[in-house]
Amino acid sequence: MIRNYFKIAFRNFWRHKLFTLINIIGLTIGITAALVIYLIVYFDFTFDKLHPEGDRIYRVVSYYGYNGESGYNDGVTAALPLAVKGEVSGLTESAPLRTMYQPNILVPDGSKAPAKFRNQSDVILADGRFFNIF
C-alpha cells in the first residue's frame, strides 16, 4: 500500500516539475532559516553562563571620536576603577585591567641574563581584585 503512495507521489512530482522545484526550494529555505534562528537563539542564551553571578559582572569600555571616526576602546583611564567604586552605589568590587600589545617579558634567572618569555601577541595584567570578581 505504501509503495503505491510513493509511486503516485513520484508520478505527480515528475508531471509537475516546476511546482515540485518551487516547493522543494521553499522547504529548503524554511528549514535552513529555522535552523539558523535556532542556532542564534541558542548561542545567545548559553553565552557566558560560566560564573554563578555573571549577570552582575560588567566591563567598562571607552568611547572615542576623532576626525569623524568613532569607536570603542578596550581600556579606560587608570583612576576610573577607584573613582567608580566610590561614586557608583551598589558596586561591590572593581578590578582594573591593563592590556600590553607585543610585550617584552623577561624572566629573571638569578645567575644568568634574564630569559625572554614566549612571544605573546596580547597580555592582560590584573591585580588580586580580579579574582574576587571571577
N, CA, C and O atoms as a DFTB+ gen file, in Angstrom:
536 C
 N C O
     1  1       0.814      -1.195       0.000
     2  2       0.000       0.000       0.000
     3  2       0.864       1.268       0.000
     4  3       0.623       2.202      -0.766
     5  1       1.869       1.277       0.872
     6  2       2.718       2.466       0.941
     7  2       3.534       2.617      -0.341
     8  3       3.886       3.727      -0.740
     9  1       3.827       1.486      -0.978
    10  2       4.545       1.536      -2.248
    11  2       3.718       2.263      -3.309
    12  3       4.264       3.012      -4.119
    13  1       2.432       2.047      -3.302
    14  2       1.555       2.738      -4.248
    15  2       1.530       4.239      -3.972
    16  3       1.500       5.040      -4.906
    17  1       1.543       4.627      -2.696
    18  2       1.551       6.053      -2.355
    19  2       2.819       6.734      -2.887
    20  3       2.755       7.829      -3.446
    21  1       3.959       6.081      -2.710
    22  2       5.199       6.654      -3.220
    23  2       5.211       6.715      -4.748
    24  3       5.733       7.665      -5.331
    25  1       4.634       5.699      -5.393
    26  2       4.574       5.674      -6.852
    27  2       3.701       6.817      -7.373
    28  3       4.059       7.462      -8.359
    29  1       2.572       7.072      -6.732
    30  2       1.676       8.164      -7.141
    31  2       2.345       9.517      -6.897
    32  3       2.262      10.415      -7.735
    33  1       3.009       9.659      -5.747
    34  2       3.693      10.914      -5.439
    35  2       4.811      11.174      -6.444
    36  3       4.972      12.301      -6.912
    37  1       5.576      10.154      -6.775
    38  2       6.661      10.327      -7.739
    39  2       6.123      10.710      -9.117
    40  3       6.714      11.543      -9.804
    41  1       5.011      10.110      -9.519
    42  2       4.415      10.469     -10.805
    43  2       3.949      11.928     -10.814
    44  3       4.121      12.632     -11.809
    45  1       3.358      12.379      -9.704
    46  2       2.932      13.780      -9.616
    47  2       4.130      14.729      -9.640
    48  3       4.088      15.785     -10.270
    49  1       5.198      14.335      -8.942
    50  2       6.405      15.172      -8.966
    51  2       6.960      15.261     -10.380
    52  3       7.383      16.329     -10.822
    53  1       6.958      14.148     -11.078
    54  2       7.508      14.106     -12.427
    55  2       6.641      14.891     -13.406
    56  3       7.166      15.501     -14.337
    57  1       5.331      14.885     -13.212
    58  2       4.414      15.565     -14.103
    59  2       4.448      17.078     -13.894
    60  3       4.321      17.840     -14.853
    61  1       4.619      17.516     -12.642
    62  2       4.608      18.960     -12.318
    63  2       5.992      19.362     -11.806
    64  3       6.176      19.627     -10.618
    65  1       6.948      19.402     -12.711
    66  2       8.348      19.628     -12.338
    67  2       8.581      21.023     -11.765
    68  3       9.315      21.161     -10.786
    69  1       7.990      22.036     -12.333
    70  2       8.212      23.406     -11.862
    71  2       7.667      23.600     -10.452
    72  3       8.349      24.164      -9.596
    73  1       6.447      23.139     -10.205
    74  2       5.863      23.280      -8.868
    75  2       6.627      22.451      -7.841
    76  3       6.767      22.860      -6.688
    77  1       7.117      21.295      -8.254
    78  2       7.922      20.470      -7.351
    79  2       9.215      21.190      -6.981
    80  3       9.617      21.202      -5.817
    81  1       9.857      21.785      -7.970
    82  2      11.094      22.528      -7.715
    83  2      10.843      23.717      -6.785
    84  3      11.617      23.954      -5.859
    85  1       9.770      24.457      -7.028
    86  2       9.436      25.604      -6.171
    87  2       9.162      25.149      -4.744
    88  3       9.619      25.790      -3.798
    89  1       8.432      24.063      -4.573
    90  2       8.122      23.554      -3.232
    91  2       9.372      23.070      -2.505
    92  3       9.531      23.318      -1.310
    93  1      10.251      22.386      -3.218
    94  2      11.477      21.888      -2.586
    95  2      12.381      23.050      -2.186
    96  3      12.955      23.035      -1.098
    97  1      12.514      24.050      -3.043
    98  2      13.337      25.223      -2.710
    99  2      12.741      25.965      -1.517
   100  3      13.473      26.376      -0.617
   101  1      11.434      26.139      -1.504
   102  2      10.790      26.816      -0.372
   103  2      10.961      26.049       0.923
   104  3      11.217      26.649       1.967
   105  1      10.823      24.731       0.873
   106  2      11.017      23.907       2.064
   107  2      12.457      23.984       2.555
   108  3      12.704      24.050       3.759
   109  1      13.408      23.976       1.621
   110  2      14.824      24.078       1.991
   111  2      15.128      25.419       2.656
   112  3      15.818      25.468       3.674
   113  1      14.621      26.490       2.086
   114  2      14.849      27.825       2.675
   115  2      14.196      27.917       4.052
   116  3      14.791      28.476       4.973
   117  1      13.006      27.389       4.209
   118  2      12.315      27.435       5.501
   119  2      13.044      26.661       6.582
   120  3      13.205      27.150       7.700
   121  1      13.486      25.449       6.255
   122  2      14.213      24.638       7.244
   123  2      15.550      25.287       7.583
   124  3      15.954      25.295       8.746
   125  1      16.240      25.829       6.586
   126  2      17.532      26.490       6.828
   127  2      17.350      27.724       7.705
   128  3      18.130      27.939       8.632
   129  1      16.333      28.537       7.427
   130  2      16.086      29.740       8.237
   131  2      15.743      29.357       9.677
   132  3      16.221      29.992      10.617
   133  1      14.918      28.323       9.851
   134  2      14.570      27.883      11.205
   135  2      15.807      27.395      11.948
   136  3      15.962      27.670      13.138
   137  1      16.680      26.680      11.266
   138  2      17.901      26.185      11.903
   139  2      18.839      27.325      12.280
   140  3      19.425      27.311      13.363
   141  1      18.988      28.306      11.402
   142  2      19.848      29.453      11.704
   143  2      19.291      30.251      12.879
   144  3      20.047      30.646      13.767
   145  1      18.002      30.489      12.897
   146  2      17.389      31.217      14.021
   147  2      17.571      30.445      15.311
   148  3      17.878      31.039      16.344
   149  1      17.388      29.126      15.275
   150  2      17.597      28.314      16.477
   151  2      19.039      28.427      16.968
   152  3      19.268      28.585      18.167
   153  1      20.009      28.349      16.067
   154  2      21.410      28.426      16.482
   155  2      21.761      29.787      17.059
   156  3      22.537      29.868      18.011
   157  1      21.209      30.854      16.504
   158  2      21.473      32.192      17.040
   159  2      20.874      32.338      18.435
   160  3      21.532      32.850      19.341
   161  1      19.644      31.899      18.613
   162  2      18.993      31.999      19.921
   163  2      19.701      31.110      20.939
   164  3      19.896      31.513      22.086
   165  1      20.083      29.915      20.530
   166  2      20.803      29.014      21.426
   167  2      22.131      29.625      21.870
   168  3      22.494      29.530      23.042
   169  1      22.859      30.252      20.941
   170  2      24.123      30.899      21.280
   171  2      23.899      32.037      22.263
   172  3      24.661      32.181      23.219
   173  1      22.862      32.853      22.045
   174  2      22.611      33.979      22.931
   175  2      22.230      33.536      24.338
   176  3      22.630      34.173      25.313
   177  1      21.472      32.464      24.458
   178  2      21.036      32.032      25.778
   179  2      22.069      31.205      26.531
   180  3      21.963      31.058      27.749
   181  1      23.054      30.669      25.844
   182  2      24.068      29.871      26.524
   183  2      25.382      30.607      26.663
   184  3      26.361      30.026      27.133
   185  1      25.434      31.845      26.276
   186  2      26.690      32.589      26.299
   187  2      27.031      33.025      27.711
   188  3      26.197      33.602      28.408
   189  1      28.244      32.751      28.127
   190  2      28.817      33.239      29.377
   191  2      28.004      32.842      30.603
   192  3      27.690      33.689      31.439
   193  1      27.666      31.576      30.716
   194  2      26.961      31.067      31.897
   195  2      27.935      30.395      32.868
   196  3      27.522      29.636      33.744
   197  1      29.227      30.679      32.704
   198  2      30.250      30.021      33.494
   199  2      30.224      30.476      34.961
   200  3      30.443      29.675      35.870
   201  1      29.955      31.758      35.177
   202  2      30.012      32.318      36.523
   203  2      28.619      32.381      37.127
   204  3      27.669      32.746      36.434
   205  1      28.471      32.032      38.418
   206  2      27.141      31.988      39.013
   207  2      26.452      33.358      39.072
   208  3      25.230      33.433      38.948
   209  1      27.198      34.416      39.255
   210  2      26.605      35.756      39.282
   211  2      27.072      36.555      38.073
   212  3      27.424      37.728      38.198
   213  1      27.076      35.927      36.911
   214  2      27.543      36.548      35.684
   215  2      26.696      37.730      35.240
   216  3      27.185      38.600      34.518
   217  1      25.440      37.778      35.656
   218  2      24.586      38.909      35.276
   219  2      24.960      40.177      36.033
   220  3      24.471      41.255      35.697
   221  1      25.809      40.073      37.038
   222  2      26.236      41.242      37.809
   223  2      27.635      41.712      37.427
   224  3      28.150      42.652      38.032
   225  1      28.261      41.081      36.437
   226  2      29.611      41.438      36.010
   227  2      29.520      42.274      34.744
   228  3      28.870      41.881      33.775
   229  1      30.177      43.431      34.759
   230  2      30.158      44.341      33.619
   231  2      31.581      44.719      33.242
   232  3      32.492      44.674      34.068
   233  1      31.750      45.086      31.997
   234  2      33.036      45.582      31.512
   235  2      32.827      47.002      31.016
   236  3      31.904      47.271      30.246
   237  1      33.680      47.900      31.457
   238  2      33.593      49.299      31.057
   239  2      34.578      49.526      29.918
   240  3      35.740      49.130      30.006
   241  1      34.113      50.165      28.848
   242  2      34.964      50.486      27.712
   243  2      34.892      51.983      27.458
   244  3      33.985      52.660      27.941
   245  1      35.844      52.490      26.704
   246  2      35.888      53.917      26.383
   247  2      35.335      54.154      24.983
   248  3      35.610      53.392      24.056
   249  1      34.563      55.204      24.845
   250  2      34.078      55.625      23.534
   251  2      34.959      56.772      23.070
   252  3      35.259      57.675      23.851
   253  1      35.375      56.751      21.824
   254  2      36.212      57.827      21.316
   255  2      35.697      58.291      19.963
   256  3      35.068      57.537      19.221
   257  1      35.977      59.537      19.668
   258  2      35.669      60.110      18.369
   259  2      36.831      60.972      17.925
   260  3      37.326      61.796      18.695
   261  1      37.275      60.788      16.677
   262  2      38.437      61.524      16.186
   263  2      38.299      61.687      14.679
   264  3      38.205      60.700      13.949
   265  1      38.288      62.927      14.219
   266  2      38.181      63.254      12.791
   267  2      37.010      62.563      12.108
   268  3      37.151      62.031      11.007
   269  1      35.872      62.571      12.755
   270  2      34.686      61.965      12.171
   271  2      34.603      60.456      12.340
   272  3      33.563      59.867      12.043
   273  1      35.651      59.824      12.800
   274  2      35.646      58.388      13.062
   275  2      35.311      58.172      14.532
   276  3      35.775      58.916      15.396
   277  1      34.519      57.173      14.808
   278  2      34.187      56.879      16.201
   279  2      34.293      55.382      16.426
   280  3      34.237      54.589      15.486
   281  1      34.445      55.014      17.681
   282  2      34.557      53.600      18.021
   283  2      34.722      53.409      19.508
   284  3      34.571      54.351      20.286
   285  1      35.030      52.196      19.900
   286  2      35.200      51.851      21.302
   287  2      36.608      51.317      21.521
   288  3      37.189      50.669      20.650
   289  1      37.138      51.603      22.700
   290  2      38.463      51.155      23.083
   291  2      38.307      50.220      24.272
   292  3      37.429      50.431      25.108
   293  1      39.141      49.193      24.364
   294  2      39.009      48.241      25.463
   295  2      39.589      48.745      26.772
   296  3      39.525      48.031      27.774
   297  1      40.144      49.930      26.804
   298  2      40.745      50.442      28.024
   299  2      40.073      51.702      28.523
   300  3      39.370      52.387      27.781
   301  1      40.299      51.997      29.787
   302  2      39.826      53.233      30.420
   303  2      41.007      53.840      31.164
   304  3      42.071      53.227      31.251
   305  1      40.826      55.024      31.694
   306  2      41.905      55.667      32.439
   307  2      42.196      54.897      33.725
   308  3      41.338      54.181      34.241
   309  1      43.401      55.052      34.229
   310  2      43.840      54.269      35.387
   311  2      43.071      54.614      36.656
   312  3      42.914      53.757      37.526
   313  1      42.591      55.841      36.784
   314  2      41.906      56.250      38.009
   315  2      40.432      55.856      38.022
   316  3      39.784      55.970      39.062
   317  1      39.894      55.405      36.919
   318  2      38.464      55.121      36.835
   319  2      37.983      54.028      37.789
   320  3      36.938      54.225      38.408
   321  1      38.666      52.887      37.957
   322  2      38.129      51.852      38.849
   323  2      37.927      52.327      40.282
   324  3      36.909      52.003      40.895
   325  1      38.865      53.080      40.827
   326  2      38.692      53.574      42.193
   327  2      37.624      54.656      42.261
   328  3      36.860      54.714      43.224
   329  1      37.565      55.511      41.249
   330  2      36.549      56.563      41.243
   331  2      35.157      55.975      41.104
   332  3      34.226      56.443      41.759
   333  1      34.998      54.980      40.281
   334  2      33.688      54.355      40.091
   335  2      33.253      53.654      41.366
   336  3      32.084      53.718      41.746
   337  1      34.183      52.989      42.023
   338  2      33.828      52.282      43.254
   339  2      33.348      53.246      44.329
   340  3      32.471      52.901      45.121
   341  1      33.917      54.462      44.368
   342  2      33.486      55.431      45.356
   343  2      32.227      56.176      44.971
   344  3      31.528      56.674      45.853
   345  1      31.908      56.274      43.691
   346  2      30.786      57.094      43.226
   347  2      29.529      56.313      42.878
   348  3      28.425      56.844      43.001
   349  1      29.669      55.070      42.448
   350  2      28.513      54.300      41.992
   351  2      27.997      53.447      43.138
   352  3      28.746      52.684      43.749
   353  1      26.701      53.586      43.423
   354  2      26.127      52.794      44.505
   355  2      25.817      51.379      44.006
   356  3      25.471      51.185      42.841
   357  1      25.942      50.411      44.886
   358  2      25.666      49.028      44.543
   359  2      26.839      48.287      43.950
   360  3      26.728      47.097      43.655
   361  1      27.952      48.954      43.768
   362  2      29.141      48.329      43.210
   363  2      29.940      47.703      44.347
   364  3      30.333      48.399      45.284
   365  1      30.182      46.404      44.276
   366  2      30.898      45.738      45.365
   367  2      32.393      45.609      45.102
   368  3      33.185      45.636      46.043
   369  1      32.792      45.471      43.847
   370  2      34.210      45.289      43.540
   371  2      34.499      45.810      42.140
   372  3      33.659      45.720      41.245
   373  1      35.691      46.353      41.962
   374  2      36.141      46.758      40.631
   375  2      37.594      46.342      40.488
   376  3      38.381      46.435      41.430
   377  1      37.937      45.882      39.290
   378  2      39.292      45.411      39.039
   379  2      39.807      46.031      37.753
   380  3      39.224      45.824      36.689
   381  1      40.895      46.791      37.841
   382  2      41.460      47.360      36.616
   383  2      42.250      46.307      35.837
   384  3      42.887      45.430      36.420
   385  1      42.194      46.413      34.523
   386  2      42.946      45.541      33.633
   387  2      43.834      46.417      32.759
   388  3      43.446      47.524      32.385
   389  1      45.008      45.928      32.437
   390  2      45.898      46.655      31.532
   391  2      46.317      45.704      30.434
   392  3      46.801      44.605      30.705
   393  1      46.133      46.126      29.189
   394  2      46.495      45.311      28.043
   395  2      47.837      45.768      27.501
   396  3      48.048      46.956      27.256
   397  1      48.735      44.825      27.317
   398  2      50.045      45.114      26.730
   399  2      50.091      44.424      25.367
   400  3      49.952      43.205      25.273
   401  1      50.285      45.212      24.322
   402  2      50.372      44.662      22.977
   403  2      51.838      44.410      22.647
   404  3      52.661      45.320      22.740
   405  1      52.159      43.211      22.271
   406  2      53.511      42.774      21.951
   407  2      54.489      43.129      23.072
   408  3      55.429      43.893      22.851
   409  1      54.278      42.586      24.262
   410  2      55.153      42.924      25.385
   411  2      56.495      42.203      25.294
   412  3      56.628      41.177      24.628
   413  1      57.466      42.759      25.970
   414  2      58.785      42.164      26.081
   415  2      58.941      41.724      27.534
   416  3      59.387      42.507      28.373
   417  1      58.579      40.488      27.834
   418  2      58.575      39.988      29.206
   419  2      59.855      39.193      29.439
   420  3      60.140      38.226      28.733
   421  1      60.610      39.614      30.430
   422  2      61.860      38.947      30.786
   423  2      61.692      38.256      32.134
   424  3      61.158      38.844      33.074
   425  1      62.149      37.003      32.231
   426  2      62.054      36.219      33.459
   427  2      63.446      36.134      34.069
   428  3      64.343      35.542      33.470
   429  1      63.646      36.729      35.279
   430  2      64.982      36.692      35.882
   431  2      65.365      35.274      36.295
   432  3      64.542      34.505      36.791
   433  1      66.647      34.950      36.072
   434  2      67.138      33.610      36.384
   435  2      68.190      33.635      37.493
   436  3      68.721      32.579      37.840
   437  1      68.500      34.762      38.043
   438  2      69.460      34.860      39.134
   439  2      70.888      34.980      38.661
   440  3      71.463      36.068      38.721
   441  1      71.482      33.895      38.191
   442  2      72.893      33.916      37.817
   443  2      73.116      34.381      36.382
   444  3      74.127      35.019      36.090
   445  1      72.195      34.073      35.495
   446  2      72.379      34.398      34.085
   447  2      71.558      35.635      33.719
   448  3      70.869      36.240      34.540
   449  1      71.677      35.960      32.460
   450  2      70.838      37.039      31.937
   451  2      69.394      36.563      31.916
   452  3      69.136      35.377      31.708
   453  1      68.449      37.473      32.129
   454  2      67.048      37.039      32.157
   455  2      66.621      36.420      30.831
   456  3      67.003      36.875      29.753
   457  1      65.824      35.378      30.947
   458  2      65.310      34.689      29.753
   459  2      64.052      35.398      29.264
   460  3      63.229      35.868      30.050
   461  1      63.933      35.459      27.959
   462  2      62.755      36.098      27.382
   463  2      61.605      35.099      27.374
   464  3      61.754      33.954      26.948
   465  1      60.463      35.558      27.853
   466  2      59.263      34.722      27.881
   467  2      58.758      34.531      26.461
   468  3      59.118      35.287      25.559
   469  1      57.926      33.520      26.266
   470  2      57.383      33.255      24.927
   471  2      56.818      34.519      24.300
   472  3      56.329      35.408      24.998
   473  1      56.889      34.588      23.000
   474  2      56.298      35.723      22.293
   475  2      54.785      35.634      22.368
   476  3      54.184      34.669      21.896
   477  1      54.189      36.623      22.951
   478  2      52.743      36.698      23.077
   479  2      52.260      37.921      22.314
   480  3      52.936      38.949      22.292
   481  1      51.099      37.815      21.691
   482  2      50.591      38.970      20.950
   483  2      49.888      39.950      21.886
   484  3      50.075      41.160      21.752
   485  1      49.094      39.464      22.821
   486  2      48.391      40.328      23.771
   487  2      48.500      39.716      25.155
   488  3      48.266      38.521      25.335
   489  1      48.855      40.539      26.132
   490  2      48.922      40.106      27.519
   491  2      48.093      41.080      28.336
   492  3      48.226      42.294      28.177
   493  1      47.240      40.563      29.207
   494  2      46.404      41.409      30.057
   495  2      46.889      41.248      31.492
   496  3      46.994      40.133      32.004
   497  1      47.181      42.368      32.129
   498  2      47.635      42.372      33.519
   499  2      46.468      42.755      34.418
   500  3      45.677      43.633      34.076
   501  1      46.362      42.097      35.566
   502  2      45.299      42.391      36.528
   503  2      45.875      42.235      37.931
   504  3      46.921      41.613      38.120
   505  1      45.188      42.802      38.901
   506  2      45.625      42.641      40.279
   507  2      44.748      41.598      40.979
   508  3      43.942      40.928      40.334
   509  1      44.907      41.464      42.293
   510  2      44.197      40.432      43.053
   511  2      42.694      40.612      43.090
   512  3      41.964      39.642      43.297
   513  1      42.211      41.835      42.895
   514  2      40.761      42.067      42.918
   515  2      40.054      41.373      41.768
   516  3      38.855      41.106      41.850
   517  1      40.772      41.079      40.710
   518  2      40.200      40.380      39.563
   519  2      39.651      39.025      39.987
   520  3      38.591      38.606      39.523
   521  1      40.382      38.334      40.878
   522  2      39.957      37.006      41.329
   523  2      38.818      37.083      42.317
   524  3      38.126      36.086      42.524
   525  1      38.595      38.249      42.947
   526  2      37.411      38.405      43.787
   527  2      36.141      38.446      42.943
   528  3      35.072      38.043      43.403
   529  1      36.256      38.930      41.714
   530  2      35.106      39.024      40.823
   531  2      34.840      37.670      40.181
   532  3      33.694      37.224      40.121
   533  1      35.881      37.022      39.707
   534  2      35.703      35.760      38.998
   535  2      36.010      34.575      39.877
   536  3      35.908      33.432      39.431
